[in-house]
C-alpha cells in the first residue's frame, strides 16, 4: 500500500486481487448457506469496477448478468469530501431488476449513503433479493442507521 494525494491510501494490484479472492470465497459461503443463486451482479463505479472485472470470472457470472449503476456522493476534486445529496448517472432499467436476485459489489461501505440509495432503488423496481458485498466496511463512518453490508 502507498500514499496518494489527499491523504488517501491506495492498495497495489496484488493486494486488491488477494482481497477480492477472499471476498469471492465469502460470497460463495454466504450464498450456499442461504441456498441463494444470484441472477445479476450490480457493480458500483468507480471503485467497484476492479471487483466487476474479477468477481464475474471467479463466481461464474455471464456478461448478460452484469449491470452497473452510476451513483456518486464524493465531490470531484475535494478528496474525501462527500455531498449530502447524490449525483446520478445512468441507472439499470426495471427490466434488468424485476424478480432478480442481485449481488451488489463495491470497494467500500464508507457512509453507506450510496449503497443505501441503490438498495432502495432496486427494491422499488421489484428485485427479488439484494445482497451487498464490499472489500472494506467502515462502521464508524456510516450514516445509515441499523444497516451494514451483508458480506465484507
Secondary structure as UniProt FT lines:
FT   STRAND          2..3
FT   HELIX           5..7
FT   STRAND          9..10
FT   HELIX           13..33
FT   TURN            34..35
FT   STRAND          40..44
FT   TURN            45..47
FT   HELIX           48..59
FT   HELIX           63..65
FT   STRAND          66..69
FT   STRAND          71..74
FT   TURN            76..77
FT   TURN            79..80
FT   STRAND          82..88
FT   HELIX           94..97
FT   TURN            98..99
FT   STRAND          101..109
FT   HELIX           113..124
FT   TURN            125..126
FT   STRAND          129..137
FT   HELIX           139..141
FT   TURN            145..146
//
